[in-house]
Amino acid sequence: MDRLPGLAAELVRRRVAVIATSGGPAPAFAAKAATTTIPIVFVAGEDPVKLGLVASLARPGGNLTGVNLVISELTAKRLGLLRELVPGAARVAVLVNPANTANAETTLRDVEPAARAMGLQIQILKASTSREIEAAFATFVRERPDALFVANDAFLTSRRVQLVHLATRHAVPASYTVRDFAEVGGLMSYGVNITDALRQVGVYAGRILKDTKPADLPVVQSSKFELVINTVTARMLGLEVPATLLARADEVIE
């Protein structure tokens, strides 16, 4: 994360025509700090107006526009789905990446009141390296939480195979933000369709290359969400997926 300002500055020195960012607000802020003239198309997990990236959703102003994944608004929903799948859960571990400060703070801000409303206790685990992920899971042996809630984070997504393997090895039911986890054996994912969001980034970059100004392109609010359940993993964990949950799933991996 600390390399982002330098990487953004390098793109500015190369005089690129457009900068596209993903992986949360940090890359967008790095690009914004590096240039006020090169157009920037971002992907942000929460309201970019509250974050200070743009002036408004309809009229962004300046040189930035992009896509709001509305991930923070889905936190309570995802926690509720996990509780529905594991109805006996009382303690839930929440894994965040402390190096991605904005994402980690947003996750904790949203998950804590949602957990209280459901009568759940939460335990915060932090990991920003592969070794720290292993250390976080080592605490499961001692603490034995009933379930795991993995925060939205680009680094954690990049370590999805490791995370899914460890969750299975420690027999911890886990919920993730994107389908990439469920596809490699994760129990359940609920969140925005990332492919659709990144396609929109490409569409906006193309329009900017054809001389449309970022200020004239309203920020897009993601509207495609998907619930993916891996029933193979559920059986391995000894869980019976409720029929009501299966009926709502966009995809069931068998």
C-alpha contacts under 8 A as a table, 3 or more apart, distances in Angstrom:
res1	aa1	res2	aa2	distance
1	M	4	L	5.66
1	M	26	A	7.76
1	M	99	A	6.63
1	M	100	N	6.90
2	D	5	P	7.08
3	R	6	G	5.54
3	R	7	L	6.24
4	L	7	L	5.08
4	L	8	A	6.07
4	L	26	A	7.81
4	L	27	P	6.21
4	L	30	A	6.00
5	P	8	A	5.18
5	P	9	A	6.12
5	P	30	A	5.04
5	P	31	A	7.24
5	P	33	A	7.88
5	P	34	A	7.24
6	G	9	A	5.04
6	G	10	E	6.19
7	L	10	E	5.08
7	L	11	L	6.49
8	A	11	L	5.20
8	A	12	V	6.43
8	A	30	A	6.15
8	A	31	A	5.19
8	A	34	A	6.15
9	A	12	V	5.05
9	A	13	R	6.25
9	A	31	A	7.60
9	A	34	A	5.56
10	E	13	R	5.03
10	E	14	R	6.31
11	L	14	R	5.07
11	L	15	R	6.43
11	L	16	V	6.14
11	L	19	I	7.76
12	V	15	R	5.02
12	V	16	V	6.43
12	V	34	A	6.95
12	V	35	T	6.86
12	V	38	I	7.63
13	R	16	V	7.99
15	R	38	I	7.97
16	V	19	I	7.08
16	V	38	I	7.48
17	A	38	I	6.49
17	A	39	P	7.20
17	A	209	L	7.22
18	V	38	I	6.07
18	V	39	P	5.10
18	V	40	I	5.91
18	V	41	V	7.56
18	V	205	A	6.70
18	V	208	I	7.61
18	V	209	L	7.53
19	I	31	A	7.55
19	I	38	I	7.20
19	I	39	P	6.31
19	I	40	I	4.74
19	I	41	V	6.28
20	A	40	I	5.75
20	A	41	V	4.73
20	A	42	F	5.74
20	A	201	V	7.20
20	A	205	A	7.48
21	T	27	P	5.90
21	T	28	A	5.85
21	T	40	I	7.52
21	T	41	V	6.34
21	T	42	F	4.73
21	T	43	V	6.20
22	S	25	P	7.69
22	S	27	P	6.80
22	S	28	A	7.57
22	S	42	F	6.07
22	S	43	V	4.93
22	S	44	A	7.22
23	G	26	A	7.65
23	G	27	P	7.07
23	G	43	V	7.09
23	G	44	A	7.58
23	G	153	D	6.78
23	G	154	A	4.99
24	G	27	P	6.76
24	G	28	A	7.53
24	G	43	V	6.38
24	G	44	A	4.99
24	G	45	G	5.80
24	G	103	N	6.97
24	G	153	D	7.28
24	G	154	A	7.42
25	P	28	A	5.15
25	P	29	F	6.15
25	P	42	F	7.83
25	P	43	V	7.24
25	P	44	A	5.24
25	P	45	G	7.18
25	P	102	A	7.29
25	P	103	N	7.88
26	A	29	F	5.18
26	A	30	A	6.21
26	A	100	N	7.43
26	A	102	A	7.34
27	P	30	A	5.02
27	P	31	A	6.20
28	A	31	A	5.14
28	A	32	K	6.05
28	A	40	I	7.64
28	A	42	F	5.83
28	A	43	V	7.78
28	A	53	L	7.73
29	F	32	K	4.91
29	F	33	A	6.06
29	F	53	L	7.15
30	A	33	A	5.22
30	A	34	A	6.30
31	A	34	A	5.05
31	A	35	T	6.43
31	A	40	I	7.26
32	K	35	T	5.59
32	K	36	T	6.58
32	K	40	I	7.54
32	K	53	L	7.91
32	K	64	L	7.68
33	A	36	T	7.58
35	T	38	I	6.06
36	T	62	G	7.28
36	T	63	N	6.21
37	T	63	N	6.14
38	I	63	N	6.61
39	P	63	N	4.85
39	P	64	L	6.00
39	P	208	I	7.54
39	P	213	K	7.73
39	P	214	P	6.28
40	I	63	N	6.09
40	I	64	L	4.75
40	I	65	T	6.48
40	I	66	G	7.82
40	I	214	P	7.52
41	V	64	L	5.92
41	V	65	T	5.14
41	V	66	G	4.69
41	V	67	V	7.87
41	V	201	V	6.31
41	V	204	Y	7.14
41	V	205	A	6.73
41	V	214	P	7.86
42	F	64	L	7.36
42	F	65	T	6.35
42	F	66	G	4.53
42	F	67	V	6.26
42	F	201	V	7.20
43	V	66	G	5.80
43	V	67	V	4.87
43	V	68	N	6.10
43	V	69	L	7.01
43	V	197	A	7.68
43	V	198	L	7.73
43	V	201	V	7.57
44	A	47	D	7.38
44	A	48	P	6.61
44	A	66	G	7.78
44	A	67	V	6.28
44	A	68	N	5.02
44	A	69	L	5.96
44	A	70	V	7.87
45	G	68	N	5.83
45	G	69	L	4.71
45	G	70	V	5.45
45	G	71	I	5.02
45	G	72	S	6.55
45	G	103	N	7.96
46	E	51	L	7.71
46	E	68	N	5.92
46	E	69	L	6.29
46	E	70	V	4.85
46	E	71	I	5.97
46	E	72	S	5.66
46	E	73	E	7.61
47	D	50	K	5.49
47	D	51	L	6.40
47	D	68	N	6.28
47	D	70	V	6.76
48	P	51	L	4.79
48	P	52	G	6.03
48	P	53	L	5.21
48	P	54	V	6.05
48	P	57	L	7.77
48	P	68	N	6.87
49	V	52	G	5.09
49	V	53	L	5.99
49	V	54	V	5.25
49	V	55	A	5.87
49	V	56	S	5.68
49	V	57	L	6.91
50	K	53	L	7.83
52	G	55	A	7.12
53	L	64	L	7.28
54	V	57	L	7.20
54	V	60	P	4.85
54	V	61	G	6.48
54	V	62	G	7.47
54	V	64	L	6.64
54	V	65	T	7.17
55	A	59	R	6.98
55	A	60	P	5.09
55	A	61	G	6.00
56	S	59	R	5.29
56	S	60	P	4.89
56	S	61	G	7.54
57	L	60	P	5.61
57	L	218	P	5.62
57	L	219	V	4.93
57	L	220	V	7.71
58	A	217	L	7.69
58	A	218	P	4.54
58	A	219	V	6.42
59	R	215	A	6.05
59	R	216	D	6.45
59	R	217	L	7.19
59	R	218	P	5.68
59	R	219	V	7.91
60	P	64	L	6.74
60	P	65	T	6.10
60	P	214	P	7.48
60	P	215	A	5.17
60	P	216	D	7.40
60	P	217	L	7.36
60	P	218	P	6.28
60	P	219	V	6.94
61	G	64	L	7.14
61	G	214	P	7.41
61	G	215	A	4.34
61	G	216	D	7.60
62	G	214	P	7.27
62	G	215	A	5.77
63	N	213	K	7.62
63	N	214	P	5.51
63	N	215	A	6.29
64	L	214	P	5.66
64	L	215	A	6.85
65	T	214	P	5.54
65	T	215	A	6.90
65	T	217	L	6.50
65	T	218	P	6.74
65	T	219	V	5.56
66	G	201	V	6.44
66	G	204	Y	7.53
66	G	218	P	7.69
66	G	219	V	5.08
66	G	220	V	6.34
67	V	197	A	6.64
67	V	200	Q	7.41
67	V	201	V	7.05
67	V	219	V	5.54
67	V	220	V	4.69
67	V	221	Q	6.00
67	V	222	S	6.88
68	N	219	V	6.90
68	N	220	V	6.10
68	N	221	Q	4.99
68	N	222	S	6.06
69	L	192	V	6.38
69	L	197	A	7.43
69	L	221	Q	6.50
69	L	222	S	5.19
70	V	73	E	5.51
70	V	74	L	6.94
70	V	192	V	7.91
70	V	221	Q	7.11
70	V	222	S	6.71
71	I	74	L	5.20
71	I	75	T	6.79
71	I	152	N	7.73
71	I	191	G	6.87
71	I	192	V	7.17
72	S	75	T	5.46
72	S	106	T	6.89
72	S	107	T	6.86
72	S	110	D	6.71
73	E	76	A	7.24
74	L	77	K	5.16
74	L	78	R	6.10
74	L	191	G	7.03
75	T	78	R	5.21
75	T	79	L	6.21
75	T	107	T	7.46
75	T	110	D	6.36
75	T	111	V	6.21
75	T	114	A	7.85
76	A	79	L	5.11
76	A	80	G	6.09
76	A	110	D	7.20
76	A	111	V	6.48
76	A	114	A	5.29
76	A	115	A	7.85
77	K	80	G	5.05
77	K	81	L	6.28
78	R	81	L	5.09
78	R	82	L	6.31
78	R	175	S	7.47
78	R	190	Y	6.15
78	R	191	G	7.87
79	L	82	L	5.10
79	L	83	R	6.26
79	L	111	V	7.72
79	L	114	A	7.52
79	L	115	A	7.53
79	L	149	F	7.40
79	L	175	S	7.94
80	G	83	R	5.02
80	G	84	E	6.13
80	G	118	M	7.92
81	L	84	E	4.93
81	L	85	L	6.24
82	L	85	L	5.11
82	L	86	V	6.05
82	L	147	A	7.93
82	L	174	A	7.66
82	L	175	S	6.35
83	R	86	V	4.94
83	R	87	P	5.11
83	R	88	G	7.65
83	R	89	A	6.46
84	E	87	P	5.24
84	E	242	P	7.95
84	E	245	L	7.85
85	L	239	L	7.80
85	L	240	E	7.87
85	L	241	V	6.08
85	L	242	P	6.87
85	L	245	L	7.69
86	V	89	A	5.64
86	V	147	A	7.69
86	V	173	P	7.67
86	V	239	L	7.61
88	G	146	D	7.97
89	A	92	V	7.18
89	A	120	L	7.61
89	A	146	D	5.13
89	A	147	A	6.66
90	A	119	G	7.38
90	A	120	L	5.14
90	A	121	Q	6.19
90	A	146	D	6.48
91	R	120	L	5.75
91	R	121	Q	4.66
91	R	122	I	5.62
91	R	123	Q	7.38
91	R	145	P	5.29
91	R	146	D	5.42
91	R	147	A	6.91
92	V	120	L	6.94
92	V	121	Q	6.21
92	V	122	I	4.81
92	V	123	Q	6.28
92	V	145	P	5.60
92	V	146	D	5.79
92	V	147	A	4.88
92	V	148	L	5.54
92	V	149	F	6.85
93	A	122	I	5.52
93	A	123	Q	4.59
93	A	124	I	5.88
93	A	125	L	6.71
93	A	145	P	6.10
93	A	146	D	7.87
93	A	147	A	6.31
93	A	148	L	4.77
93	A	149	F	6.07
94	V	122	I	6.70
94	V	123	Q	6.01
94	V	124	I	4.95
94	V	125	L	5.85
94	V	148	L	5.93
94	V	149	F	4.73
94	V	150	V	5.88
94	V	151	A	7.04
95	L	124	I	6.20
95	L	125	L	4.73
95	L	126	K	5.67
95	L	127	A	7.19
95	L	148	L	7.38
95	L	149	F	6.30
95	L	150	V	4.90
95	L	151	A	5.90
96	V	104	A	5.48
96	V	107	T	7.70
96	V	124	I	7.52
96	V	125	L	6.37
96	V	126	K	5.07
96	V	127	A	6.36
96	V	150	V	6.73
96	V	151	A	5.35
96	V	152	N	7.93
96	V	153	D	7.62
97	N	100	N	5.64
97	N	101	T	7.51
97	N	103	N	7.85
97	N	104	A	6.05
97	N	126	K	5.59
97	N	127	A	5.07
97	N	128	S	5.01
97	N	151	A	7.84
97	N	153	D	6.97
97	N	155	F	7.59
97	N	156	L	7.26
98	P	101	T	5.47
98	P	104	A	5.96
98	P	126	K	6.08
98	P	127	A	6.66
98	P	128	S	6.34
99	A	128	S	6.03
100	N	103	N	5.67
100	N	104	A	6.15
100	N	153	D	7.56
101	T	104	A	5.19
101	T	105	E	6.04
102	A	105	E	5.30
102	A	106	T	6.11
103	N	106	T	5.14
103	N	107	T	6.11
103	N	152	N	7.21
103	N	153	D	6.86
104	A	107	T	5.20
104	A	108	L	6.30
104	A	151	A	7.44
105	E	108	L	5.27
105	E	109	R	5.99
106	T	109	R	5.05
106	T	110	D	6.19
107	T	110	D	5.32
107	T	111	V	5.88
107	T	151	A	6.42
107	T	152	N	7.80
108	L	111	V	5.18
108	L	112	E	5.87
109	R	112	E	6.07
109	R	113	P	7.48
110	D	113	P	6.30
110	D	114	A	6.62
111	V	114	A	5.12
111	V	115	A	5.97
112	E	115	A	5.18
112	E	116	R	6.28
112	E	122	I	7.41
113	P	116	R	5.02
113	P	117	A	6.19
114	A	117	A	5.20
114	A	118	M	6.48
115	A	118	M	5.16
115	A	119	G	6.11
115	A	120	L	4.87
115	A	121	Q	6.66
115	A	122	I	7.07
116	R	119	G	4.97
116	R	120	L	5.74
116	R	121	Q	7.19
117	A	120	L	7.64
125	L	136	A	6.10
126	K	132	E	7.46
126	K	133	I	7.77
126	K	136	A	6.94
127	A	130	S	7.60
127	A	132	E	4.78
127	A	133	I	5.21
127	A	136	A	6.95
128	S	132	E	6.36
128	S	133	I	7.37
128	S	155	F	7.37
128	S	156	L	7.95
129	T	132	E	5.14
129	T	133	I	6.38
130	S	133	I	5.12
130	S	134	E	6.52
130	S	159	R	7.46
131	R	134	E	5.09
131	R	135	A	6.26
132	E	135	A	4.85
132	E	136	A	6.04
133	I	136	A	5.05
133	I	137	F	6.35
133	I	163	L	7.51
134	E	137	F	5.25
134	E	138	A	6.21
134	E	166	L	7.84
135	A	138	A	4.94
135	A	139	T	6.76
136	A	139	T	5.50
136	A	140	F	7.33
137	F	140	F	5.22
137	F	141	V	7.49
137	F	166	L	6.94
137	F	167	A	7.80
137	F	170	H	7.81
138	A	141	V	5.69
138	A	142	R	7.46
139	T	142	R	5.23
139	T	143	E	5.86
139	T	144	R	7.69
140	F	143	E	5.02
140	F	144	R	4.73
140	F	145	P	6.49
140	F	170	H	7.33
141	V	144	R	5.78
141	V	170	H	7.63
145	P	148	L	7.37
145	P	172	V	7.69
146	D	172	V	6.77
146	D	173	P	7.31
147	A	172	V	5.54
147	A	173	P	4.91
147	A	174	A	5.72
148	L	172	V	6.56
148	L	173	P	6.15
148	L	174	A	4.46
148	L	175	S	6.34
149	F	174	A	5.82
149	F	175	S	5.12
149	F	176	Y	6.61
150	V	174	A	7.21
150	V	175	S	6.18
150	V	176	Y	5.32
150	V	177	T	7.36
151	A	156	L	7.84
151	A	176	Y	7.07
151	A	177	T	7.05
152	N	156	L	7.51
152	N	157	T	7.66
152	N	176	Y	7.53
152	N	177	T	5.74
153	D	156	L	5.33
153	D	157	T	6.17
154	A	157	T	5.09
154	A	158	S	6.20
155	F	158	S	5.01
155	F	159	R	6.45
156	L	159	R	5.05
156	L	160	R	6.30
156	L	163	L	7.87
157	T	160	R	5.00
157	T	180	D	7.78
157	T	181	F	7.54
159	R	162	Q	5.44
159	R	163	L	6.20
160	R	163	L	4.98
160	R	164	V	5.92
160	R	180	D	7.60
160	R	181	F	5.77
160	R	184	V	7.73
161	V	164	V	5.28
161	V	165	H	6.01
161	V	181	F	7.47
161	V	184	V	6.50
162	Q	165	H	5.16
162	Q	166	L	6.15
163	L	166	L	5.25
163	L	167	A	6.07
164	V	167	A	5.09
164	V	168	T	6.13
164	V	181	F	7.00
164	V	184	V	7.31
164	V	185	G	6.29
164	V	186	G	5.29
165	H	168	T	5.25
165	H	169	R	6.08
165	H	185	G	7.91
166	L	169	R	4.94
166	L	170	H	6.03
167	A	170	H	5.30
167	A	171	A	5.87
167	A	172	V	5.08
167	A	173	P	6.94
167	A	174	A	6.83
168	T	171	A	4.83
168	T	172	V	6.30
168	T	173	P	7.79
168	T	233	T	7.75
168	T	237	L	7.51
169	R	172	V	7.89
171	A	237	L	5.89
172	V	237	L	7.59
173	P	187	L	6.55
173	P	237	L	7.13
174	A	186	G	7.12
174	A	187	L	5.97
174	A	188	M	6.81
175	S	186	G	7.67
175	S	187	L	6.58
175	S	188	M	5.13
175	S	189	S	5.60
175	S	190	Y	7.64
176	Y	179	R	7.78
176	Y	181	F	6.61
176	Y	182	A	7.93
176	Y	186	G	7.65
176	Y	188	M	6.27
176	Y	189	S	4.52
176	Y	190	Y	6.54
177	T	189	S	5.24
177	T	190	Y	5.22
177	T	191	G	5.03
177	T	192	V	7.74
178	V	181	F	6.27
178	V	182	A	7.72
178	V	189	S	5.48
178	V	190	Y	6.22
178	V	191	G	5.70
178	V	192	V	7.08
178	V	193	N	7.48
178	V	194	I	7.40
179	R	182	A	5.18
179	R	183	E	6.17
179	R	188	M	7.97
179	R	189	S	5.51
179	R	190	Y	7.28
179	R	191	G	7.91
179	R	226	E	7.88
179	R	227	L	7.91
179	R	228	V	6.29
180	D	183	E	5.16
180	D	184	V	6.64
181	F	184	V	5.43
181	F	185	G	6.50
181	F	186	G	4.92
181	F	187	L	7.96
181	F	188	M	7.76
181	F	189	S	6.92
182	A	185	G	5.08
182	A	186	G	4.01
182	A	187	L	5.88
182	A	188	M	5.75
182	A	189	S	6.12
182	A	228	V	6.60
182	A	229	I	6.72
182	A	230	N	5.98
182	A	253	I	7.89
183	E	186	G	6.78
183	E	230	N	7.78
183	E	253	I	7.69
185	G	230	N	6.73
185	G	232	V	7.91
185	G	233	T	6.31
186	G	189	S	7.58
186	G	230	N	6.63
186	G	233	T	6.86
187	L	229	I	6.03
187	L	230	N	5.09
187	L	231	T	7.31
187	L	233	T	5.53
187	L	234	A	6.18
188	M	227	L	7.39
188	M	228	V	5.67
188	M	229	I	4.55
188	M	230	N	6.10
189	S	226	E	7.82
189	S	227	L	5.80
189	S	228	V	5.26
189	S	229	I	6.66
190	Y	225	F	7.21
190	Y	226	E	5.65
190	Y	227	L	4.48
190	Y	228	V	6.46
191	G	225	F	5.31
191	G	226	E	5.70
191	G	227	L	6.88
192	V	197	A	7.96
192	V	222	S	6.86
192	V	223	S	7.50
192	V	224	K	5.81
192	V	225	F	4.25
192	V	226	E	6.25
193	N	196	D	5.50
193	N	197	A	6.54
193	N	224	K	5.63
193	N	225	F	5.51
193	N	226	E	6.40
194	I	197	A	4.98
194	I	198	L	6.11
195	T	198	L	5.26
195	T	199	R	6.11
196	D	199	R	5.09
196	D	200	Q	6.41
196	D	224	K	7.63
197	A	200	Q	5.15
197	A	201	V	6.56
197	A	222	S	6.74
198	L	201	V	4.91
198	L	202	G	6.44
199	R	202	G	5.04
199	R	203	V	6.29
200	Q	203	V	4.89
200	Q	204	Y	6.19
201	V	204	Y	5.21
201	V	205	A	6.11
202	G	205	A	5.04
202	G	206	G	6.11
203	V	206	G	5.14
203	V	207	R	6.35
204	Y	207	R	5.05
204	Y	208	I	6.17
204	Y	217	L	7.71
205	A	208	I	5.10
205	A	209	L	6.23
206	G	209	L	5.09
206	G	210	K	6.46
207	R	210	K	5.02
207	R	211	D	6.67
207	R	212	T	5.63
208	I	211	D	5.04
208	I	212	T	4.57
208	I	213	K	6.03
208	I	214	P	6.76
209	L	212	T	7.17
212	T	216	D	7.03
212	T	217	L	7.81
213	K	216	D	5.44
213	K	217	L	7.02
214	P	217	L	5.25
215	A	218	P	7.39
222	S	225	F	7.95
226	E	249	A	7.35
226	E	250	D	5.64
226	E	251	E	7.88
227	L	248	R	7.52
227	L	249	A	4.94
227	L	250	D	5.26
227	L	251	E	6.70
228	V	249	A	5.79
228	V	250	D	5.96
228	V	251	E	4.89
228	V	252	V	5.86
228	V	253	I	7.43
229	I	246	L	7.58
229	I	249	A	6.75
229	I	251	E	6.54
229	I	252	V	4.98
229	I	253	I	6.12
230	N	233	T	5.58
230	N	234	A	6.44
230	N	252	V	5.90
230	N	253	I	4.57
230	N	254	E	6.36
231	T	234	A	4.71
231	T	235	R	6.16
231	T	241	V	7.35
231	T	252	V	6.82
231	T	253	I	5.99
231	T	254	E	5.48
232	V	235	R	5.33
232	V	236	M	6.43
232	V	253	I	7.13
232	V	254	E	5.57
233	T	236	M	4.95
233	T	237	L	6.24
234	A	237	L	5.13
234	A	238	G	6.19
234	A	239	L	4.99
234	A	240	E	6.74
234	A	241	V	7.07
235	R	238	G	4.89
235	R	239	L	5.63
235	R	240	E	6.98
236	M	239	L	7.62
241	V	245	L	6.80
241	V	246	L	6.82
242	P	245	L	5.28
242	P	246	L	6.44
243	A	246	L	5.02
243	A	247	A	6.09
244	T	247	A	5.17
244	T	248	R	6.57
245	L	248	R	5.25
245	L	249	A	6.37
246	L	249	A	5.16
246	L	252	V	7.20
249	A	252	V	6.49
